[in-house]
Amino acid sequence: MKKPRTKRRPPDISTLPADACPSCGTQMRERKARLSFPVNGEKVVVPDALHLRCPKCGEIVLRLDDMRHLREGALTLYRKQYGLLSSDEIRSIRERLDLTQAALSKLLHLGGNTLSRWEAGRNVQTAAMDILLRLIRDVPGSLDYLREHAA
């Protein structure tokens, strides 16, 4: 007679070493591979993303620095793919116009921290916002127009 198959319980994480797989307890190995990260609702594939991978069950774990590098790589690739302004270029536009982040955010009807995130490279602007930033930078009088018409 066959023994009934029981579900395997995951290991107790509190007793595992730091480099152990949270699913099966096997020692994980550092790898580089193609991983994707969502940017503006689109999957961006980052080649050679560093991470930990379990050789037994295939579980992937990203350390904090790995995750930060994956996000930064995805944002950089996204900007390059769509020809968007860099975070430094956005900051330069704002500073050239002698505006604070709060003042420019108000003119563009953005949330309080959105511009800060763009300038710090933590988020990326949409194509429509990129065009608006370029208009402000390149077309004389566009800033005055926004000041008159921004509610």
Rosetta constraint file for C-alpha pairs under 8 A:
AtomPair CA 10 CA 22 HARMONIC 7.52 0.50
AtomPair CA 10 CA 23 HARMONIC 5.56 0.50
AtomPair CA 10 CA 24 HARMONIC 6.01 0.50
AtomPair CA 10 CA 25 HARMONIC 7.94 0.50
AtomPair CA 11 CA 16 HARMONIC 7.73 0.50
AtomPair CA 11 CA 22 HARMONIC 7.17 0.50
AtomPair CA 11 CA 23 HARMONIC 6.87 0.50
AtomPair CA 11 CA 24 HARMONIC 6.24 0.50
AtomPair CA 11 CA 25 HARMONIC 6.11 0.50
AtomPair CA 12 CA 16 HARMONIC 6.88 0.50
AtomPair CA 13 CA 22 HARMONIC 6.33 0.50
AtomPair CA 16 CA 20 HARMONIC 6.08 0.50
AtomPair CA 16 CA 25 HARMONIC 6.73 0.50
AtomPair CA 19 CA 27 HARMONIC 5.73 0.50
AtomPair CA 19 CA 28 HARMONIC 5.67 0.50
AtomPair CA 19 CA 29 HARMONIC 8.00 0.50
AtomPair CA 20 CA 25 HARMONIC 5.07 0.50
AtomPair CA 20 CA 26 HARMONIC 5.34 0.50
AtomPair CA 20 CA 27 HARMONIC 4.35 0.50
AtomPair CA 20 CA 28 HARMONIC 5.54 0.50
AtomPair CA 21 CA 25 HARMONIC 4.59 0.50
AtomPair CA 21 CA 26 HARMONIC 5.25 0.50
AtomPair CA 21 CA 27 HARMONIC 6.02 0.50
AtomPair CA 21 CA 28 HARMONIC 5.74 0.50
AtomPair CA 21 CA 53 HARMONIC 7.97 0.50
AtomPair CA 21 CA 54 HARMONIC 6.01 0.50
AtomPair CA 21 CA 59 HARMONIC 7.02 0.50
AtomPair CA 23 CA 57 HARMONIC 7.77 0.50
AtomPair CA 23 CA 59 HARMONIC 7.11 0.50
AtomPair CA 24 CA 56 HARMONIC 7.89 0.50
AtomPair CA 24 CA 57 HARMONIC 7.08 0.50
AtomPair CA 26 CA 54 HARMONIC 6.63 0.50
AtomPair CA 26 CA 55 HARMONIC 7.66 0.50
AtomPair CA 26 CA 56 HARMONIC 6.81 0.50
AtomPair CA 27 CA 54 HARMONIC 6.73 0.50
AtomPair CA 27 CA 55 HARMONIC 7.95 0.50
AtomPair CA 28 CA 52 HARMONIC 5.84 0.50
AtomPair CA 28 CA 53 HARMONIC 5.34 0.50
AtomPair CA 28 CA 54 HARMONIC 4.46 0.50
AtomPair CA 28 CA 55 HARMONIC 6.63 0.50
AtomPair CA 29 CA 52 HARMONIC 5.35 0.50
AtomPair CA 29 CA 53 HARMONIC 5.38 0.50
AtomPair CA 29 CA 54 HARMONIC 6.25 0.50
AtomPair CA 29 CA 55 HARMONIC 7.10 0.50
AtomPair CA 30 CA 50 HARMONIC 7.08 0.50
AtomPair CA 30 CA 51 HARMONIC 5.75 0.50
AtomPair CA 30 CA 52 HARMONIC 4.46 0.50
AtomPair CA 30 CA 53 HARMONIC 6.31 0.50
AtomPair CA 31 CA 50 HARMONIC 5.76 0.50
AtomPair CA 31 CA 51 HARMONIC 5.55 0.50
AtomPair CA 31 CA 52 HARMONIC 5.91 0.50
AtomPair CA 31 CA 53 HARMONIC 6.56 0.50
AtomPair CA 32 CA 47 HARMONIC 7.99 0.50
AtomPair CA 32 CA 48 HARMONIC 4.68 0.50
AtomPair CA 32 CA 49 HARMONIC 5.08 0.50
AtomPair CA 32 CA 50 HARMONIC 4.50 0.50
AtomPair CA 32 CA 51 HARMONIC 6.33 0.50
AtomPair CA 33 CA 47 HARMONIC 6.11 0.50
AtomPair CA 33 CA 48 HARMONIC 4.58 0.50
AtomPair CA 33 CA 49 HARMONIC 5.32 0.50
AtomPair CA 33 CA 50 HARMONIC 6.82 0.50
AtomPair CA 33 CA 51 HARMONIC 7.95 0.50
AtomPair CA 34 CA 45 HARMONIC 6.29 0.50
AtomPair CA 34 CA 46 HARMONIC 5.51 0.50
AtomPair CA 34 CA 47 HARMONIC 4.33 0.50
AtomPair CA 34 CA 48 HARMONIC 5.52 0.50
AtomPair CA 34 CA 49 HARMONIC 5.94 0.50
AtomPair CA 35 CA 45 HARMONIC 5.57 0.50
AtomPair CA 35 CA 46 HARMONIC 5.45 0.50
AtomPair CA 35 CA 47 HARMONIC 6.68 0.50
AtomPair CA 35 CA 48 HARMONIC 7.79 0.50
AtomPair CA 35 CA 49 HARMONIC 6.11 0.50
AtomPair CA 35 CA 70 HARMONIC 7.85 0.50
AtomPair CA 36 CA 43 HARMONIC 5.87 0.50
AtomPair CA 36 CA 44 HARMONIC 5.25 0.50
AtomPair CA 36 CA 45 HARMONIC 4.14 0.50
AtomPair CA 36 CA 46 HARMONIC 5.87 0.50
AtomPair CA 36 CA 74 HARMONIC 7.73 0.50
AtomPair CA 37 CA 43 HARMONIC 5.54 0.50
AtomPair CA 37 CA 44 HARMONIC 5.33 0.50
AtomPair CA 37 CA 45 HARMONIC 6.49 0.50
AtomPair CA 37 CA 46 HARMONIC 7.55 0.50
AtomPair CA 37 CA 70 HARMONIC 7.12 0.50
AtomPair CA 37 CA 71 HARMONIC 6.57 0.50
AtomPair CA 37 CA 74 HARMONIC 6.22 0.50
AtomPair CA 38 CA 42 HARMONIC 5.30 0.50
AtomPair CA 38 CA 43 HARMONIC 4.46 0.50
AtomPair CA 38 CA 44 HARMONIC 5.97 0.50
AtomPair CA 38 CA 74 HARMONIC 7.82 0.50
AtomPair CA 39 CA 43 HARMONIC 6.30 0.50
AtomPair CA 39 CA 44 HARMONIC 6.62 0.50
AtomPair CA 39 CA 74 HARMONIC 7.17 0.50
AtomPair CA 39 CA 75 HARMONIC 6.77 0.50
AtomPair CA 39 CA 78 HARMONIC 7.26 0.50
AtomPair CA 39 CA 124 HARMONIC 7.67 0.50
AtomPair CA 40 CA 124 HARMONIC 7.68 0.50
AtomPair CA 40 CA 126 HARMONIC 7.29 0.50
AtomPair CA 44 CA 74 HARMONIC 5.69 0.50
AtomPair CA 44 CA 77 HARMONIC 7.45 0.50
AtomPair CA 44 CA 78 HARMONIC 6.87 0.50
AtomPair CA 45 CA 74 HARMONIC 6.87 0.50
AtomPair CA 46 CA 70 HARMONIC 6.84 0.50
AtomPair CA 46 CA 73 HARMONIC 6.35 0.50
AtomPair CA 46 CA 74 HARMONIC 5.91 0.50
AtomPair CA 46 CA 77 HARMONIC 7.77 0.50
AtomPair CA 49 CA 66 HARMONIC 7.45 0.50
AtomPair CA 49 CA 69 HARMONIC 7.75 0.50
AtomPair CA 49 CA 70 HARMONIC 6.18 0.50
AtomPair CA 50 CA 62 HARMONIC 7.86 0.50
AtomPair CA 50 CA 66 HARMONIC 5.85 0.50
AtomPair CA 50 CA 70 HARMONIC 7.96 0.50
AtomPair CA 51 CA 60 HARMONIC 6.90 0.50
AtomPair CA 51 CA 61 HARMONIC 6.11 0.50
AtomPair CA 51 CA 62 HARMONIC 5.08 0.50
AtomPair CA 51 CA 63 HARMONIC 6.94 0.50
AtomPair CA 51 CA 66 HARMONIC 6.11 0.50
AtomPair CA 52 CA 60 HARMONIC 5.70 0.50
AtomPair CA 52 CA 61 HARMONIC 5.09 0.50
AtomPair CA 52 CA 62 HARMONIC 6.26 0.50
AtomPair CA 52 CA 63 HARMONIC 7.79 0.50
AtomPair CA 53 CA 58 HARMONIC 5.94 0.50
AtomPair CA 53 CA 59 HARMONIC 5.64 0.50
AtomPair CA 53 CA 60 HARMONIC 4.57 0.50
AtomPair CA 53 CA 61 HARMONIC 6.38 0.50
AtomPair CA 54 CA 58 HARMONIC 4.79 0.50
AtomPair CA 54 CA 59 HARMONIC 5.19 0.50
AtomPair CA 54 CA 60 HARMONIC 6.59 0.50
AtomPair CA 62 CA 66 HARMONIC 5.49 0.50
AtomPair CA 62 CA 67 HARMONIC 5.68 0.50
AtomPair CA 63 CA 67 HARMONIC 6.15 0.50
AtomPair CA 64 CA 68 HARMONIC 6.27 0.50
AtomPair CA 65 CA 69 HARMONIC 6.14 0.50
AtomPair CA 66 CA 70 HARMONIC 6.10 0.50
AtomPair CA 67 CA 71 HARMONIC 6.16 0.50
AtomPair CA 68 CA 72 HARMONIC 6.14 0.50
AtomPair CA 69 CA 73 HARMONIC 5.91 0.50
AtomPair CA 70 CA 74 HARMONIC 6.12 0.50
AtomPair CA 71 CA 75 HARMONIC 6.19 0.50
AtomPair CA 71 CA 122 HARMONIC 7.98 0.50
AtomPair CA 72 CA 76 HARMONIC 6.14 0.50
AtomPair CA 72 CA 121 HARMONIC 7.39 0.50
AtomPair CA 72 CA 122 HARMONIC 7.28 0.50
AtomPair CA 73 CA 77 HARMONIC 6.14 0.50
AtomPair CA 74 CA 78 HARMONIC 6.03 0.50
AtomPair CA 75 CA 79 HARMONIC 6.14 0.50
AtomPair CA 75 CA 121 HARMONIC 7.73 0.50
AtomPair CA 75 CA 122 HARMONIC 7.98 0.50
AtomPair CA 75 CA 123 HARMONIC 7.14 0.50
AtomPair CA 75 CA 124 HARMONIC 6.51 0.50
AtomPair CA 76 CA 80 HARMONIC 6.17 0.50
AtomPair CA 77 CA 81 HARMONIC 5.97 0.50
AtomPair CA 78 CA 82 HARMONIC 6.27 0.50
AtomPair CA 79 CA 83 HARMONIC 5.63 0.50
AtomPair CA 79 CA 84 HARMONIC 4.74 0.50
AtomPair CA 79 CA 85 HARMONIC 6.97 0.50
AtomPair CA 79 CA 86 HARMONIC 7.05 0.50
AtomPair CA 79 CA 124 HARMONIC 7.39 0.50
AtomPair CA 80 CA 84 HARMONIC 6.52 0.50
AtomPair CA 82 CA 127 HARMONIC 7.69 0.50
AtomPair CA 84 CA 125 HARMONIC 7.87 0.50
AtomPair CA 84 CA 127 HARMONIC 7.00 0.50
AtomPair CA 84 CA 130 HARMONIC 6.23 0.50
AtomPair CA 85 CA 89 HARMONIC 5.85 0.50
AtomPair CA 85 CA 90 HARMONIC 6.48 0.50
AtomPair CA 85 CA 130 HARMONIC 6.58 0.50
AtomPair CA 86 CA 90 HARMONIC 6.38 0.50
AtomPair CA 86 CA 121 HARMONIC 7.93 0.50
AtomPair CA 87 CA 91 HARMONIC 6.31 0.50
AtomPair CA 87 CA 118 HARMONIC 5.68 0.50
AtomPair CA 87 CA 119 HARMONIC 4.39 0.50
AtomPair CA 87 CA 120 HARMONIC 6.33 0.50
AtomPair CA 87 CA 121 HARMONIC 5.46 0.50
AtomPair CA 88 CA 92 HARMONIC 6.07 0.50
AtomPair CA 88 CA 119 HARMONIC 6.37 0.50
AtomPair CA 89 CA 93 HARMONIC 6.25 0.50
AtomPair CA 90 CA 94 HARMONIC 6.45 0.50
AtomPair CA 90 CA 118 HARMONIC 7.52 0.50
AtomPair CA 90 CA 119 HARMONIC 6.21 0.50
AtomPair CA 90 CA 133 HARMONIC 7.49 0.50
AtomPair CA 91 CA 95 HARMONIC 6.11 0.50
AtomPair CA 91 CA 119 HARMONIC 5.64 0.50
AtomPair CA 92 CA 96 HARMONIC 5.92 0.50
AtomPair CA 93 CA 97 HARMONIC 6.32 0.50
AtomPair CA 93 CA 133 HARMONIC 7.77 0.50
AtomPair CA 93 CA 137 HARMONIC 6.11 0.50
AtomPair CA 94 CA 98 HARMONIC 6.29 0.50
AtomPair CA 94 CA 99 HARMONIC 5.53 0.50
AtomPair CA 94 CA 100 HARMONIC 7.14 0.50
AtomPair CA 94 CA 101 HARMONIC 7.42 0.50
AtomPair CA 94 CA 104 HARMONIC 7.12 0.50
AtomPair CA 95 CA 99 HARMONIC 6.02 0.50
AtomPair CA 95 CA 100 HARMONIC 7.62 0.50
AtomPair CA 99 CA 103 HARMONIC 5.93 0.50
AtomPair CA 99 CA 104 HARMONIC 6.16 0.50
AtomPair CA 100 CA 104 HARMONIC 6.33 0.50
AtomPair CA 101 CA 105 HARMONIC 5.94 0.50
AtomPair CA 101 CA 115 HARMONIC 6.36 0.50
AtomPair CA 101 CA 116 HARMONIC 6.75 0.50
AtomPair CA 102 CA 106 HARMONIC 6.14 0.50
AtomPair CA 102 CA 112 HARMONIC 6.72 0.50
AtomPair CA 103 CA 107 HARMONIC 6.41 0.50
AtomPair CA 104 CA 108 HARMONIC 6.19 0.50
AtomPair CA 105 CA 109 HARMONIC 5.87 0.50
AtomPair CA 105 CA 110 HARMONIC 4.88 0.50
AtomPair CA 105 CA 111 HARMONIC 6.79 0.50
AtomPair CA 105 CA 112 HARMONIC 6.72 0.50
AtomPair CA 105 CA 114 HARMONIC 7.61 0.50
AtomPair CA 105 CA 115 HARMONIC 6.33 0.50
AtomPair CA 106 CA 110 HARMONIC 6.22 0.50
AtomPair CA 106 CA 150 HARMONIC 7.92 0.50
AtomPair CA 107 CA 146 HARMONIC 6.28 0.50
AtomPair CA 107 CA 147 HARMONIC 6.59 0.50
AtomPair CA 107 CA 150 HARMONIC 5.71 0.50
AtomPair CA 108 CA 146 HARMONIC 7.98 0.50
AtomPair CA 108 CA 150 HARMONIC 7.63 0.50
AtomPair CA 109 CA 150 HARMONIC 7.77 0.50
AtomPair CA 110 CA 114 HARMONIC 6.30 0.50
AtomPair CA 110 CA 115 HARMONIC 7.39 0.50
AtomPair CA 111 CA 115 HARMONIC 7.87 0.50
AtomPair CA 113 CA 117 HARMONIC 6.21 0.50
AtomPair CA 114 CA 118 HARMONIC 6.36 0.50
AtomPair CA 114 CA 123 HARMONIC 7.93 0.50
AtomPair CA 115 CA 119 HARMONIC 6.14 0.50
AtomPair CA 116 CA 120 HARMONIC 6.09 0.50
AtomPair CA 117 CA 121 HARMONIC 6.04 0.50
AtomPair CA 117 CA 122 HARMONIC 5.04 0.50
AtomPair CA 117 CA 123 HARMONIC 5.39 0.50
AtomPair CA 117 CA 124 HARMONIC 7.83 0.50
AtomPair CA 118 CA 122 HARMONIC 6.13 0.50
AtomPair CA 118 CA 123 HARMONIC 5.14 0.50
AtomPair CA 118 CA 124 HARMONIC 5.55 0.50
AtomPair CA 118 CA 125 HARMONIC 6.61 0.50
AtomPair CA 125 CA 129 HARMONIC 6.01 0.50
AtomPair CA 125 CA 130 HARMONIC 6.25 0.50
AtomPair CA 126 CA 130 HARMONIC 6.18 0.50
AtomPair CA 127 CA 131 HARMONIC 6.29 0.50
AtomPair CA 128 CA 132 HARMONIC 6.38 0.50
AtomPair CA 129 CA 133 HARMONIC 6.13 0.50
AtomPair CA 130 CA 134 HARMONIC 6.24 0.50
AtomPair CA 131 CA 135 HARMONIC 6.17 0.50
AtomPair CA 132 CA 136 HARMONIC 6.29 0.50
AtomPair CA 133 CA 137 HARMONIC 6.22 0.50
AtomPair CA 134 CA 138 HARMONIC 5.85 0.50
AtomPair CA 135 CA 139 HARMONIC 5.28 0.50
AtomPair CA 135 CA 142 HARMONIC 6.75 0.50
AtomPair CA 136 CA 140 HARMONIC 7.54 0.50
AtomPair CA 136 CA 142 HARMONIC 5.42 0.50
AtomPair CA 136 CA 143 HARMONIC 5.74 0.50
AtomPair CA 141 CA 145 HARMONIC 6.22 0.50
AtomPair CA 142 CA 146 HARMONIC 6.27 0.50
AtomPair CA 143 CA 147 HARMONIC 6.24 0.50
AtomPair CA 144 CA 148 HARMONIC 6.28 0.50
AtomPair CA 145 CA 149 HARMONIC 6.20 0.50
AtomPair CA 146 CA 150 HARMONIC 5.39 0.50
